[in-house]
Amino acid sequence: MEETEIRADLSSGSGAENDVVMEGAAFTSSEPIQDEEGPPKVDSEREILHDKVTKQVIKDGHGQKPSNFSTCFVHYRAWAESSSHKFEDTWQEQRPLELVLGREKKEMAGLAIGISNMKSGERALLHVGWELGYGKEGNFSFPNVPPMANLVYEVELIGFDEIIEGKARIDMTVEERIEAADRRKQKGNTLFKEEKFEEAMQQYEMAVAYMGDDFMFQLFGKYRDMALAVKNPCHLNTAACLIKLKRYGDAIGQCSIVLAEDENNVKALFRRGKARAELGQTDSAKEDFQKAKKLSPEDKTIIKELRLLAEQERALYQKQKEIYKGIFGPRPEPKAQEKNWVMVFWHWLVALLTGLFFKLRRQKSD
């Protein structure tokens, strides 16, 4: 299925490769490689943002920087600089932080200064003085931060939303959260059409962040259906992006999130089957495609994928057959050996001498 068009609505059937439907909250920002001994080593120039905050760019972002009261979505890791003790990691928790600039907690003042000087998609290393962190006393519960600890953050700004200024998700009505998520989904769809897959996934991730597990748990009836109609397509379109980027394992995870909510979702079965097939998980891929075909028997793209799998299996069988034939086939006939005339002469001579010996012995006896 080639995803050539993205539709904003959830259509029936698989629509397998003719549209990209996103469904989806656990997330896809590729987790940076972590140095077990502390923050990453960065060679880029250190930019002074404040007398207590500096920034080094790890990966460039795009677009504008957030303004005051923007709702920002970030992933980060945090260390106490002196001991390299890591005390927070949202990548590990698979849950991005939502932070409203200008309304952040006191201990996140330095982090907020750094975020306000980043672009969407940017990843950076921030050094923050203790005065703009956990202060003179530190924090002895969670997180555990020593007194007067300078901090180091590895931060990625997934994106930000300025539509509802200064209003955090928790303060929004159900309708406002779903509308905000849907706007993000639509932006993601536009970016997907432009083949900006990483940027599209950032939009889908923010859309899903509006509808975290705590929010979905409270919804029933029509509100839950409304939320799923945005959330599930974000996961599915994220899977489509990941397949394009050849990140098949992550794509399987996104499809499985949808299937946990809707086990008969044809798009999720199809895309998971595609990702599994790319990873060589033939039996699992066939199982997904067969279930999708049972739910949508006329879908030609599903039939095509099953046919391709069958052809691959036949080719593999033929190849194995040739290999085994070489190993266990009939033994070649041995070549006729040439006579060794030296040995023939030697045997003849021994026989002759033996005969003469016995003949002389008999004559002596007589």
KEKE-3310 file (N, C-alpha, C; in steps of 0.2 Angstrom, whole numbers, plus 5000, padded with zeros to 4 digits):
npx = (5004:5004:5005:4998:4989:4982:4969:4958:4948:4941:4940:4930:4935:4951:4958:4970:4983:4980:4977:4983:4980:4980:4983:4982:4996:5011:5029:5036:5048:5064:5074:5088:5105:5112:5124:5130:5137:5134:5129:5128:5143:5146:5151:5148:5147:5145:5131:5126:5112:5107:5114:5115:5112:5116:5118:5120:5119:5113:5106:5099:5084:5068:5058:5049:5053:5046:5034:5030:5019:5017:5012:5022:5029:5040:5054:5066:5082:5089:5103:5112:5126:5138:5139:5135:5123:5109:5092:5080:5070:5062:5061:5063:5052:5043:5034:5031:5035:5023:5024:5020:5026:5032:5023:5029:5035:5045:5057:5060:5063:5076:5076:5065:5069:5079:5071:5063:5072:5073:5070:5056:5059:5072:5087:5096:5109:5108:5115:5112:5112:5112:5103:5093:5087:5084:5088:5095:5092:5090:5082:5074:5065:5056:5060:5077:5088:5103:5108:5111:5114:5121:5114:5112:5104:5098:5089:5074:5064:5049:5038:5027:5012:5002:4989:4979:4982:4993:4985:4985:4984:4977:4968:4959:4943:4935:4931:4940:4952:4952:4949:4961:4970:4966:4969:4983:4985:4980:4990:5000:4996:4998:5011:5016:5011:5020:5031:5039:5043:5048:5045:5031:5028:5031:5021:5010:5014:5012:4998:4994:4998:4989:4979:4982:4984:4978:4968:4960:4955:4945:4935:4919:4907:4901:4911:4923:4923:4925:4937:4945:4944:4953:4964:4968:4970:4982:4992:4992:4996:5008:5014:5014:5024:5035:5037:5041:5053:5060:5060:5055:5053:5048:5037:5028:5026:5017:5006:5002:4997:4985:4978:4977:4966:4957:4954:4951:4955:4958:4968:4978:4982:4986:4997:5005:5008:5015:5027:5032:5034:5045:5054:5057:5049:5040:5029:5022:5018:5010:5000:4994:4990:4981:4971:4967:4963:4952:4943:4942:4939:4939:4949:4962:4976:4979:4978:4988:4999:4999:5001:5014:5021:5019:5026:5039:5041:5041:5052:5062:5060:5064:5077:5083:5081:5090:5102:5102:5102:5114:5121:5116:5115:5117:5132:5147:5153:5167:5183:5191:5205:5222:5233:5246:5261:5273:5270:5263:5274:5282:5274:5274:5287:5290:5281:5287:5300:5297:5291:5302:5310:5303:5303:5317:5319:5312:5319:5331:5327:5323)
npy = (4994:5010:5025:5038:5048:5058:5057:5066:5060:5045:5032:5018:5001:4996:5005:5004:5007:5019:5029:5038:5035:5042:5036:5036:5036:5035:5037:5042:5050:5048:5040:5047:5041:5036:5041:5031:5036:5049:5065:5069:5071:5086:5096:5108:5126:5135:5144:5159:5161:5167:5173:5162:5152:5141:5136:5122:5117:5101:5095:5103:5113:5118:5132:5144:5151:5147:5158:5168:5161:5150:5133:5121:5105:5094:5082:5076:5074:5074:5079:5080:5091:5090:5077:5069:5062:5056:5062:5063:5057:5058:5052:5039:5036:5037:5048:5064:5080:5093:5110:5126:5141:5154:5151:5141:5129:5134:5128:5124:5135:5138:5128:5132:5144:5139:5132:5141:5147:5138:5129:5120:5103:5104:5098:5100:5104:5109:5120:5124:5135:5133:5142:5144:5132:5119:5126:5132:5123:5111:5095:5082:5072:5066:5073:5067:5079:5086:5099:5115:5112:5113:5111:5099:5098:5087:5091:5090:5099:5095:5102:5116:5125:5138:5142:5142:5152:5151:5141:5126:5109:5102:5112:5113:5111:5095:5096:5106:5101:5090:5097:5104:5094:5088:5099:5098:5085:5088:5097:5088:5079:5087:5089:5076:5074:5082:5075:5076:5068:5066:5079:5078:5068:5074:5082:5073:5067:5077:5079:5067:5069:5077:5069:5060:5044:5047:5056:5049:5039:5044:5047:5043:5035:5046:5056:5048:5041:5052:5057:5045:5045:5055:5052:5038:5038:5046:5038:5028:5035:5039:5027:5025:5035:5030:5018:5023:5028:5017:5012:5000:4992:5002:5006:4994:4995:5006:5002:4992:4998:5004:4992:4987:4994:4993:4978:4974:4983:4987:4995:4996:4982:4980:4989:4985:4972:4975:4981:4970:4961:4967:4966:4952:4944:4933:4924:4930:4942:4936:4932:4944:4950:4940:4941:4954:4953:4945:4953:4963:4958:4962:4970:4975:4978:4971:4958:4958:4960:4947:4939:4942:4938:4924:4922:4925:4915:4904:4906:4906:4892:4886:4890:4884:4871:4869:4871:4860:4850:4850:4847:4834:4827:4814:4804:4807:4797:4786:4789:4779:4770:4771:4757:4752:4749:4746:4740:4728:4722:4719:4710:4700:4696:4692:4681:4673:4670:4664:4652:4646:4644:4634:4624:4621:4617:4605:4597:4595:4588:4576)
npz = (5000:4995:5003:4997:4999:5012:5023:5033:5040:5048:5038:5032:5030:5024:5016:5012:5005:4999:5007:5021:5038:5054:5070:5087:5114:5117:5115:5098:5096:5091:5102:5110:5109:5124:5135:5148:5158:5160:5155:5137:5126:5119:5105:5099:5098:5113:5118:5126:5135:5146:5162:5170:5162:5148:5131:5120:5104:5098:5088:5074:5073:5066:5059:5069:5085:5102:5110:5124:5135:5127:5124:5127:5121:5127:5127:5139:5148:5164:5174:5189:5189:5195:5200:5190:5191:5186:5186:5181:5166:5153:5141:5144:5152:5142:5140:5136:5142:5146:5145:5150:5144:5155:5164:5171:5184:5198:5200:5187:5180:5173:5164:5156:5151:5142:5133:5127:5119:5108:5093:5085:5085:5088:5096:5111:5123:5139:5151:5167:5181:5199:5205:5196:5196:5207:5218:5233:5243:5237:5232:5240:5239:5226:5211:5216:5220:5224:5236:5230:5217:5201:5185:5171:5156:5143:5130:5120:5109:5105:5099:5099:5105:5101:5101:5110:5122:5135:5142:5149:5146:5156:5160:5150:5142:5137:5124:5119:5120:5112:5100:5099:5097:5085:5076:5076:5071:5058:5053:5054:5043:5032:5032:5030:5017:5010:5012:5023:5035:5048:5054:5053:5061:5073:5075:5076:5088:5097:5096:5101:5114:5119:5123:5134:5144:5156:5153:5143:5151:5158:5149:5141:5131:5118:5119:5121:5109:5100:5104:5101:5087:5083:5090:5087:5072:5072:5078:5068:5056:5060:5061:5047:5043:5050:5043:5031:5034:5037:5050:5056:5068:5077:5070:5071:5084:5085:5078:5085:5097:5092:5089:5101:5106:5096:5089:5077:5067:5051:5044:5054:5055:5042:5041:5051:5047:5035:5041:5048:5038:5031:5041:5040:5047:5043:5045:5055:5049:5038:5046:5050:5038:5033:5042:5040:5027:5029:5035:5026:5012:4998:4996:4986:4988:5000:4996:4986:4994:5001:4990:4987:4998:4997:4985:4989:4999:4991:4983:4993:4997:4986:4984:4996:4993:4983:4989:4999:4990:4985:4996:5000:4989:4976:4977:4968:4954:4957:4950:4938:4943:4938:4933:4944:4939:4944:4957:4952:4945:4956:4964:4955:4955:4968:4969:4959:4965:4977:4972:4966:4977:4985:4975:4974:4987:4988:4979:4985:4996:4990)
capx = (5000:5008:5001:4998:4984:4980:4962:4957:4943:4942:4935:4929:4940:4958:4961:4977:4989:4978:4977:4987:4976:4984:4980:4986:5000:5017:5030:5040:5054:5069:5078:5095:5110:5114:5130:5128:5141:5132:5127:5132:5148:5144:5157:5146:5148:5141:5128:5124:5105:5106:5120:5115:5109:5120:5115:5124:5115:5115:5102:5095:5077:5065:5053:5050:5054:5040:5034:5028:5013:5016:5012:5028:5030:5047:5057:5072:5085:5092:5108:5116:5132:5144:5140:5132:5118:5103:5087:5074:5071:5055:5061:5063:5045:5039:5029:5034:5033:5020:5026:5018:5031:5030:5019:5032:5037:5051:5063:5061:5065:5081:5074:5060:5073:5082:5066:5061:5077:5074:5065:5053:5063:5079:5089:5101:5112:5108:5119:5108:5115:5107:5098:5087:5085:5081:5090:5100:5090:5089:5075:5076:5060:5057:5067:5082:5093:5107:5108:5115:5116:5120:5110:5113:5098:5098:5082:5072:5058:5045:5034:5023:5005:5000:4982:4976:4988:4994:4980:4987:4979:4972:4963:4955:4938:4936:4931:4946:4958:4951:4950:4969:4974:4964:4973:4990:4984:4979:4996:5004:4994:5001:5019:5017:5011:5026:5037:5043:5040:5050:5041:5024:5028:5031:5014:5006:5015:5009:4991:4992:5000:4983:4975:4986:4980:4974:4962:4956:4952:4939:4930:4914:4902:4902:4917:4928:4923:4927:4944:4949:4944:4959:4970:4970:4973:4988:4996:4992:5000:5015:5017:5016:5030:5040:5039:5044:5059:5063:5060:5050:5051:5044:5030:5025:5023:5012:5000:4999:4993:4979:4975:4975:4960:4952:4958:4949:4957:4961:4974:4983:4984:4990:5004:5010:5010:5020:5033:5034:5037:5051:5059:5058:5044:5035:5023:5018:5016:5005:4994:4991:4987:4976:4966:4965:4959:4945:4939:4941:4941:4940:4955:4967:4982:4980:4979:4994:5004:4999:5004:5021:5024:5019:5031:5045:5041:5042:5059:5066:5060:5068:5084:5085:5081:5096:5107:5102:5103:5122:5124:5114:5114:5121:5140:5150:5157:5175:5187:5195:5212:5227:5236:5252:5265:5278:5267:5262:5280:5285:5271:5276:5294:5289:5278:5292:5305:5294:5290:5309:5312:5300:5306:5324:5319:5309:5324:5336:5324:5324)
capy = (5000:5016:5030:5043:5053:5058:5059:5068:5056:5038:5029:5011:4997:4997:5011:5002:5011:5024:5035:5037:5037:5042:5034:5036:5040:5033:5040:5040:5053:5043:5041:5048:5037:5038:5039:5028:5039:5056:5069:5068:5076:5090:5100:5114:5132:5137:5150:5161:5163:5170:5172:5156:5147:5141:5131:5119:5113:5094:5094:5109:5113:5122:5136:5149:5149:5148:5164:5168:5157:5145:5127:5117:5098:5092:5077:5079:5070:5079:5077:5085:5092:5088:5070:5065:5058:5057:5061:5063:5055:5057:5047:5032:5036:5037:5053:5070:5085:5099:5116:5133:5146:5159:5148:5135:5128:5138:5124:5123:5142:5138:5124:5136:5149:5136:5130:5147:5149:5133:5128:5114:5098:5105:5095:5104:5102:5115:5120:5128:5136:5130:5147:5143:5125:5117:5131:5131:5117:5105:5092:5076:5067:5064:5070:5068:5083:5089:5106:5120:5108:5115:5105:5098:5095:5086:5093:5090:5103:5092:5107:5120:5127:5145:5144:5144:5155:5150:5136:5120:5103:5101:5117:5114:5106:5090:5098:5110:5096:5086:5101:5106:5088:5088:5104:5095:5080:5091:5099:5082:5077:5092:5088:5070:5075:5085:5070:5079:5063:5068:5084:5076:5064:5078:5085:5068:5066:5083:5078:5062:5071:5080:5064:5054:5039:5049:5059:5044:5035:5048:5048:5038:5037:5050:5059:5044:5040:5058:5057:5040:5047:5059:5048:5032:5040:5049:5032:5024:5039:5039:5020:5026:5038:5026:5013:5027:5030:5011:5011:4995:4990:5007:5006:4989:4997:5011:4999:4988:5003:5004:4986:4985:4997:4990:4973:4973:4989:4985:4999:4994:4976:4980:4992:4980:4966:4977:4981:4963:4958:4970:4963:4945:4940:4931:4920:4935:4946:4933:4932:4951:4951:4936:4944:4960:4951:4942:4959:4967:4953:4964:4975:4972:4979:4966:4952:4959:4958:4940:4935:4944:4934:4918:4921:4925:4909:4899:4907:4903:4885:4883:4891:4879:4864:4868:4870:4854:4845:4850:4844:4827:4824:4807:4804:4806:4790:4787:4789:4772:4771:4768:4752:4753:4743:4744:4735:4722:4718:4717:4704:4694:4694:4689:4674:4669:4668:4659:4646:4643:4642:4628:4619:4619:4613:4598:4593:4594:4582:4570)
capz = (5000:4995:5006:4993:5001:5019:5024:5040:5043:5048:5033:5033:5026:5025:5012:5014:5003:4996:5012:5028:5043:5060:5076:5093:5117:5120:5108:5093:5095:5092:5109:5108:5112:5130:5139:5154:5163:5161:5149:5130:5125:5113:5103:5096:5102:5119:5117:5133:5135:5153:5166:5173:5157:5142:5126:5114:5099:5096:5082:5072:5073:5061:5060:5074:5092:5105:5113:5131:5136:5122:5127:5124:5122:5127:5130:5142:5153:5168:5178:5193:5185:5199:5201:5184:5194:5182:5191:5177:5159:5150:5135:5147:5154:5136:5141:5135:5147:5144:5149:5147:5146:5159:5170:5173:5191:5200:5198:5179:5177:5169:5158:5152:5147:5136:5128:5124:5114:5104:5088:5085:5082:5090:5102:5114:5129:5143:5158:5171:5187:5204:5206:5192:5196:5213:5223:5239:5247:5233:5233:5243:5237:5219:5210:5221:5218:5229:5237:5226:5211:5194:5182:5164:5153:5136:5129:5113:5109:5100:5096:5104:5103:5104:5099:5117:5125:5142:5144:5149:5144:5162:5161:5144:5141:5133:5117:5117:5120:5105:5094:5098:5095:5078:5073:5076:5066:5051:5051:5052:5037:5027:5032:5027:5010:5008:5013:5029:5039:5055:5056:5053:5067:5079:5075:5078:5095:5101:5096:5106:5120:5122:5125:5137:5147:5162:5150:5140:5156:5160:5144:5140:5125:5112:5120:5119:5101:5097:5105:5097:5080:5082:5093:5083:5066:5073:5078:5061:5052:5063:5058:5040:5043:5052:5038:5025:5037:5038:5057:5056:5074:5080:5067:5074:5091:5084:5076:5091:5101:5089:5089:5108:5107:5091:5086:5070:5063:5045:5043:5059:5053:5036:5042:5055:5042:5031:5044:5050:5032:5030:5046:5039:5051:5038:5048:5059:5043:5035:5050:5050:5031:5032:5046:5037:5021:5031:5037:5020:5007:4991:4996:4982:4991:5005:4992:4983:4999:5002:4985:4987:5003:4994:4980:4993:5002:4986:4981:4998:4997:4980:4986:5001:4990:4979:4994:5002:4985:4985:5002:5001:4982:4974:4977:4961:4953:4958:4943:4937:4945:4933:4936:4946:4936:4949:4961:4948:4944:4963:4966:4951:4957:4974:4967:4956:4970:4982:4968:4965:4984:4986:4971:4976:4994:4986:4975:4991:5000:4986)
cpx = (5004:5003:5002:4994:4983:4973:4962:4952:4944:4937:4935:4934:4947:4961:4968:4982:4986:4977:4981:4982:4980:4980:4984:4986:5007:5022:5037:5047:5059:5073:5085:5099:5112:5120:5129:5132:5139:5130:5131:5137:5146:5150:5155:5147:5143:5138:5125:5117:5104:5113:5120:5112:5113:5117:5120:5119:5117:5112:5098:5088:5074:5060:5055:5051:5047:5040:5031:5021:5012:5016:5017:5028:5037:5049:5064:5075:5089:5097:5110:5123:5138:5145:5138:5127:5111:5097:5080:5075:5064:5055:5060:5055:5040:5033:5032:5031:5029:5022:5024:5023:5029:5025:5022:5034:5043:5057:5064:5062:5070:5080:5070:5064:5077:5077:5064:5066:5078:5069:5062:5058:5070:5080:5095:5103:5112:5112:5115:5111:5109:5102:5092:5085:5082:5084:5095:5098:5090:5082:5077:5070:5061:5055:5072:5087:5096:5106:5113:5118:5115:5118:5112:5107:5100:5090:5080:5065:5054:5041:5030:5016:5004:4993:4978:4981:4988:4989:4983:4982:4974:4967:4958:4949:4939:4936:4937:4952:4958:4952:4958:4972:4972:4968:4980:4990:4984:4986:5001:5003:4998:5008:5020:5016:5017:5032:5041:5041:5042:5046:5034:5023:5028:5024:5009:5007:5012:5001:4990:4994:4994:4978:4978:4981:4976:4968:4958:4952:4946:4934:4925:4910:4904:4909:4923:4929:4926:4935:4948:4949:4949:4965:4973:4973:4980:4994:4997:4997:5007:5018:5019:5022:5036:5042:5043:5052:5063:5064:5054:5048:5046:5037:5026:5022:5017:5006:4997:4996:4986:4975:4973:4968:4955:4956:4956:4951:4961:4968:4980:4986:4988:4997:5008:5012:5016:5027:5036:5037:5044:5057:5060:5054:5038:5029:5019:5014:5010:4999:4990:4987:4981:4970:4963:4961:4952:4940:4937:4943:4942:4946:4961:4974:4984:4982:4986:5000:5005:5002:5012:5024:5024:5025:5038:5046:5043:5050:5064:5066:5065:5076:5087:5085:5088:5102:5108:5103:5111:5125:5123:5113:5118:5129:5142:5154:5164:5178:5191:5202:5217:5231:5243:5257:5271:5276:5266:5268:5283:5281:5273:5283:5294:5286:5283:5298:5303:5293:5297:5312:5309:5302:5313:5324:5316:5315:5330:5333:5324:5331)
cpy = (5006:5022:5037:5049:5052:5060:5061:5063:5049:5034:5021:5007:4999:5003:5010:5006:5017:5030:5033:5040:5037:5040:5034:5036:5038:5035:5039:5044:5048:5045:5042:5043:5040:5036:5037:5032:5046:5059:5068:5073:5079:5095:5107:5120:5133:5144:5153:5164:5168:5169:5166:5150:5147:5135:5129:5115:5106:5093:5100:5108:5116:5127:5141:5146:5151:5155:5163:5165:5152:5138:5122:5110:5096:5085:5079:5073:5076:5076:5082:5085:5089:5081:5066:5061:5060:5056:5062:5061:5054:5052:5040:5031:5036:5042:5060:5075:5091:5105:5122:5138:5152:5157:5141:5135:5132:5134:5122:5130:5142:5134:5128:5141:5145:5134:5136:5150:5143:5133:5121:5109:5098:5101:5099:5102:5109:5115:5126:5129:5134:5135:5147:5136:5124:5121:5128:5125:5110:5102:5084:5070:5065:5071:5071:5072:5086:5096:5110:5116:5111:5109:5105:5095:5093:5086:5092:5094:5099:5097:5111:5123:5134:5147:5146:5146:5154:5145:5129:5115:5102:5106:5118:5109:5101:5092:5102:5106:5092:5090:5103:5100:5087:5093:5101:5090:5083:5093:5093:5079:5081:5090:5081:5070:5078:5081:5072:5074:5064:5073:5082:5072:5068:5081:5079:5067:5071:5081:5072:5064:5075:5075:5058:5049:5042:5053:5054:5040:5038:5048:5042:5040:5041:5053:5055:5042:5046:5058:5051:5041:5051:5055:5042:5034:5043:5043:5029:5028:5039:5032:5021:5029:5034:5020:5017:5028:5023:5009:5006:4993:4995:5007:5000:4991:5002:5007:4995:4992:5003:4998:4984:4989:4995:4985:4971:4979:4987:4988:4997:4987:4976:4983:4988:4974:4969:4978:4975:4960:4960:4967:4955:4941:4938:4928:4926:4940:4943:4933:4938:4952:4947:4938:4950:4958:4948:4948:4963:4963:4956:4969:4972:4973:4974:4959:4952:4957:4951:4936:4936:4939:4927:4917:4921:4918:4903:4900:4905:4896:4882:4884:4886:4872:4864:4867:4863:4848:4845:4846:4836:4824:4817:4809:4803:4799:4791:4786:4782:4774:4768:4762:4754:4748:4741:4739:4728:4718:4715:4711:4698:4691:4690:4681:4670:4666:4663:4652:4642:4641:4635:4622:4617:4615:4606:4594:4591:4588:4576:4567)
cpz = (5000:4998:5002:4995:5008:5020:5032:5044:5044:5043:5035:5028:5028:5022:5012:5011:4999:5001:5018:5033:5050:5066:5082:5100:5119:5115:5105:5092:5096:5098:5107:5112:5119:5133:5146:5160:5164:5155:5143:5130:5118:5111:5100:5101:5107:5118:5124:5132:5141:5157:5169:5168:5150:5138:5121:5110:5097:5089:5080:5072:5066:5063:5066:5081:5096:5109:5120:5131:5131:5126:5123:5126:5121:5129:5133:5147:5157:5173:5183:5190:5189:5200:5195:5186:5190:5186:5187:5170:5157:5144:5138:5149:5148:5137:5141:5140:5143:5148:5146:5149:5149:5165:5173:5181:5192:5198:5191:5176:5171:5162:5153:5148:5141:5131:5124:5118:5109:5098:5088:5082:5085:5096:5105:5121:5133:5149:5161:5178:5193:5206:5202:5191:5203:5219:5228:5243:5243:5233:5235:5242:5230:5215:5215:5218:5224:5230:5233:5220:5205:5190:5174:5161:5145:5134:5121:5113:5103:5096:5101:5101:5106:5103:5105:5122:5133:5146:5144:5148:5150:5163:5155:5145:5137:5126:5115:5116:5113:5099:5093:5095:5087:5074:5071:5071:5059:5049:5050:5045:5031:5026:5029:5019:5007:5009:5019:5035:5047:5058:5057:5060:5074:5080:5078:5086:5099:5101:5101:5113:5124:5125:5128:5141:5152:5159:5147:5145:5158:5155:5143:5134:5120:5113:5118:5112:5098:5098:5101:5090:5078:5084:5088:5076:5067:5074:5071:5056:5054:5061:5051:5039:5044:5047:5032:5028:5038:5045:5058:5063:5078:5077:5069:5080:5090:5082:5081:5096:5099:5090:5096:5110:5102:5087:5079:5065:5057:5044:5047:5057:5047:5037:5046:5051:5038:5034:5046:5044:5031:5035:5045:5043:5047:5041:5052:5054:5040:5039:5050:5044:5031:5036:5043:5031:5023:5033:5031:5014:5000:4991:4992:4984:4996:5001:4988:4988:5001:4997:4985:4992:5001:4989:4984:4996:4997:4984:4986:4998:4991:4981:4991:4998:4986:4984:4997:4996:4984:4990:5002:4995:4981:4974:4970:4960:4954:4951:4943:4938:4940:4937:4938:4944:4940:4954:4958:4947:4951:4965:4962:4953:4963:4973:4964:4961:4975:4978:4968:4972:4986:4982:4972:4983:4992:4983:4980:4995:4996:4986)
residu = (MET:GLU:GLU:THR:GLU:ILE:ARG:ALA:ASP:LEU:SER:SER:GLY:SER:GLY:ALA:GLU:ASN:ASP:VAL:VAL:MET:GLU:GLY:ALA:ALA:PHE:THR:SER:SER:GLU:PRO:ILE:GLN:ASP:GLU:GLU:GLY:PRO:PRO:LYS:VAL:ASP:SER:GLU:ARG:GLU:ILE:LEU:HIS:ASP:LYS:VAL:THR:LYS:GLN:VAL:ILE:LYS:ASP:GLY:HIS:GLY:GLN:LYS:PRO:SER:ASN:PHE:SER:THR:CYS:PHE:VAL:HIS:TYR:ARG:ALA:TRP:ALA:GLU:SER:SER:SER:HIS:LYS:PHE:GLU:ASP:THR:TRP:GLN:GLU:GLN:ARG:PRO:LEU:GLU:LEU:VAL:LEU:GLY:ARG:GLU:LYS:LYS:GLU:MET:ALA:GLY:LEU:ALA:ILE:GLY:ILE:SER:ASN:MET:LYS:SER:GLY:GLU:ARG:ALA:LEU:LEU:HIS:VAL:GLY:TRP:GLU:LEU:GLY:TYR:GLY:LYS:GLU:GLY:ASN:PHE:SER:PHE:PRO:ASN:VAL:PRO:PRO:MET:ALA:ASN:LEU:VAL:TYR:GLU:VAL:GLU:LEU:ILE:GLY:PHE:ASP:GLU:ILE:ILE:GLU:GLY:LYS:ALA:ARG:ILE:ASP:MET:THR:VAL:GLU:GLU:ARG:ILE:GLU:ALA:ALA:ASP:ARG:ARG:LYS:GLN:LYS:GLY:ASN:THR:LEU:PHE:LYS:GLU:GLU:LYS:PHE:GLU:GLU:ALA:MET:GLN:GLN:TYR:GLU:MET:ALA:VAL:ALA:TYR:MET:GLY:ASP:ASP:PHE:MET:PHE:GLN:LEU:PHE:GLY:LYS:TYR:ARG:ASP:MET:ALA:LEU:ALA:VAL:LYS:ASN:PRO:CYS:HIS:LEU:ASN:THR:ALA:ALA:CYS:LEU:ILE:LYS:LEU:LYS:ARG:TYR:GLY:ASP:ALA:ILE:GLY:GLN:CYS:SER:ILE:VAL:LEU:ALA:GLU:ASP:GLU:ASN:ASN:VAL:LYS:ALA:LEU:PHE:ARG:ARG:GLY:LYS:ALA:ARG:ALA:GLU:LEU:GLY:GLN:THR:ASP:SER:ALA:LYS:GLU:ASP:PHE:GLN:LYS:ALA:LYS:LYS:LEU:SER:PRO:GLU:ASP:LYS:THR:ILE:ILE:LYS:GLU:LEU:ARG:LEU:LEU:ALA:GLU:GLN:GLU:ARG:ALA:LEU:TYR:GLN:LYS:GLN:LYS:GLU:ILE:TYR:LYS:GLY:ILE:PHE:GLY:PRO:ARG:PRO:GLU:PRO:LYS:ALA:GLN:GLU:LYS:ASN:TRP:VAL:MET:VAL:PHE:TRP:HIS:TRP:LEU:VAL:ALA:LEU:LEU:THR:GLY:LEU:PHE:PHE:LYS:LEU:ARG:ARG:GLN:LYS:SER:ASP)
# end
